[in-house]
Amino acid sequence: MSYHLDPDKDRNEAYAVIPMPAELRGTSGCWTGWWTVTRNGVPVRHYPPKDHDFAERFATDPAYRQQLTNKKEDV
């Protein structure tokens, strides 16, 4: 699966969770198993292997995304 924008993809399904693409991992093995959340094909957030459930929640729950945004503003 590519993380690049797919013009045929439904725009209403903007978020997707994919394994971190090799071109984002580089040569280091420390990123193996990480998850990437994409929006319209563009990587927006990365999660470690143990947090796949949080990656799925970020991709499917607008209220959760808003909650994370509010936390950053409060800091």
VEXROPA-583854 format. One record per residue (C-alpha): x, z, y; residue in three letters; residue number from 1. Coordinates in steps of 0.001 Angstrom, whole numbers, always signed. Layout:
BEGIN
<r c1="X" c3="Z" c2="Y" code="Ala" pos="NUM"/>
...
//
This chain:
BEGIN
<r c1="+0" c3="+0" c2="+0" code="Met" pos="1"/>
<r c1="+1329" c3="-947" c2="+3405" code="Ser" pos="2"/>
<r c1="+1059" c3="+1279" c2="+6443" code="Tyr" pos="3"/>
<r c1="+845" c3="-1773" c2="+8695" code="His" pos="4"/>
<r c1="-2435" c3="-2641" c2="+10434" code="Leu" pos="5"/>
<r c1="-4808" c3="-4651" c2="+8238" code="Asp" pos="6"/>
<r c1="-7087" c3="-6803" c2="+10428" code="Pro" pos="7"/>
<r c1="-9586" c3="-7128" c2="+7571" code="Asp" pos="8"/>
<r c1="-10025" c3="-3362" c2="+7234" code="Lys" pos="9"/>
<r c1="-13233" c3="-1798" c2="+8510" code="Asp" pos="10"/>
<r c1="-12487" c3="-181" c2="+11889" code="Arg" pos="11"/>
<r c1="-14948" c3="+2630" c2="+11120" code="Asn" pos="12"/>
<r c1="-12619" c3="+3769" c2="+8350" code="Glu" pos="13"/>
<r c1="-9715" c3="+4344" c2="+10691" code="Ala" pos="14"/>
<r c1="-7888" c3="+7141" c2="+8814" code="Tyr" pos="15"/>
<r c1="-6146" c3="+6876" c2="+5454" code="Ala" pos="16"/>
<r c1="-3785" c3="+9094" c2="+3438" code="Val" pos="17"/>
<r c1="-930" c3="+7277" c2="+1740" code="Ile" pos="18"/>
<r c1="+2391" c3="+8268" c2="+161" code="Pro" pos="19"/>
<r c1="+5070" c3="+8190" c2="+2861" code="Met" pos="20"/>
<r c1="+6369" c3="+4597" c2="+2976" code="Pro" pos="21"/>
<r c1="+10028" c3="+4051" c2="+2081" code="Ala" pos="22"/>
<r c1="+10822" c3="+2600" c2="+5513" code="Glu" pos="23"/>
<r c1="+9759" c3="+5911" c2="+7104" code="Leu" pos="24"/>
<r c1="+11645" c3="+8084" c2="+4581" code="Arg" pos="25"/>
<r c1="+15047" c3="+6554" c2="+5144" code="Gly" pos="26"/>
<r c1="+17812" c3="+7200" c2="+2632" code="Thr" pos="27"/>
<r c1="+17309" c3="+10952" c2="+2412" code="Ser" pos="28"/>
<r c1="+15579" c3="+12178" c2="-719" code="Gly" pos="29"/>
<r c1="+14047" c3="+15165" c2="+1074" code="Cys" pos="30"/>
<r c1="+10930" c3="+13160" c2="+2051" code="Trp" pos="31"/>
<r c1="+10005" c3="+12283" c2="-1537" code="Thr" pos="32"/>
<r c1="+6393" c3="+13134" c2="-2276" code="Gly" pos="33"/>
<r c1="+5342" c3="+13520" c2="+1369" code="Trp" pos="34"/>
<r c1="+1991" c3="+12174" c2="+2564" code="Trp" pos="35"/>
<r c1="+1379" c3="+10081" c2="+5661" code="Thr" pos="36"/>
<r c1="-1949" c3="+9969" c2="+7480" code="Val" pos="37"/>
<r c1="-2465" c3="+6656" c2="+9220" code="Thr" pos="38"/>
<r c1="-4989" c3="+5646" c2="+11852" code="Arg" pos="39"/>
<r c1="-5737" c3="+1944" c2="+11915" code="Asn" pos="40"/>
<r c1="-2544" c3="+1441" c2="+9921" code="Gly" pos="41"/>
<r c1="-287" c3="+3399" c2="+12288" code="Val" pos="42"/>
<r c1="+1329" c3="+6627" c2="+10991" code="Pro" pos="43"/>
<r c1="+45" c3="+9625" c2="+12969" code="Val" pos="44"/>
<r c1="+924" c3="+12686" c2="+10893" code="Arg" pos="45"/>
<r c1="+3039" c3="+13666" c2="+7860" code="His" pos="46"/>
<r c1="+2396" c3="+16392" c2="+5288" code="Tyr" pos="47"/>
<r c1="+4655" c3="+17879" c2="+2599" code="Pro" pos="48"/>
<r c1="+3760" c3="+17337" c2="-1071" code="Pro" pos="49"/>
<r c1="+1971" c3="+20687" c2="-1434" code="Lys" pos="50"/>
<r c1="-363" c3="+19973" c2="+1525" code="Asp" pos="51"/>
<r c1="-2140" c3="+16855" c2="+257" code="His" pos="52"/>
<r c1="-5472" c3="+18662" c2="+728" code="Asp" pos="53"/>
<r c1="-4698" c3="+19203" c2="+4437" code="Phe" pos="54"/>
<r c1="-3786" c3="+15526" c2="+4791" code="Ala" pos="55"/>
<r c1="-7145" c3="+14551" c2="+3261" code="Glu" pos="56"/>
<r c1="-8943" c3="+16999" c2="+5532" code="Arg" pos="57"/>
<r c1="-7167" c3="+15618" c2="+8605" code="Phe" pos="58"/>
<r c1="-8201" c3="+12092" c2="+7609" code="Ala" pos="59"/>
<r c1="-11856" c3="+12930" c2="+6945" code="Thr" pos="60"/>
<r c1="-12808" c3="+15821" c2="+9229" code="Asp" pos="61"/>
<r c1="-12989" c3="+15100" c2="+12997" code="Pro" pos="62"/>
<r c1="-13643" c3="+18789" c2="+13748" code="Ala" pos="63"/>
<r c1="-10413" c3="+19750" c2="+11953" code="Tyr" pos="64"/>
<r c1="-8435" c3="+17174" c2="+13970" code="Arg" pos="65"/>
<r c1="-9957" c3="+18571" c2="+17159" code="Gln" pos="66"/>
<r c1="-9074" c3="+22118" c2="+16096" code="Gln" pos="67"/>
<r c1="-5412" c3="+21110" c2="+15631" code="Leu" pos="68"/>
<r c1="-5395" c3="+19436" c2="+19037" code="Thr" pos="69"/>
<r c1="-6808" c3="+22562" c2="+20687" code="Asn" pos="70"/>
<r c1="-4116" c3="+24709" c2="+19047" code="Lys" pos="71"/>
<r c1="-1374" c3="+22562" c2="+20567" code="Lys" pos="72"/>
<r c1="-2930" c3="+22878" c2="+24030" code="Glu" pos="73"/>
<r c1="-3132" c3="+26678" c2="+23735" code="Asp" pos="74"/>
<r c1="+592" c3="+27056" c2="+23025" code="Val" pos="75"/>
//
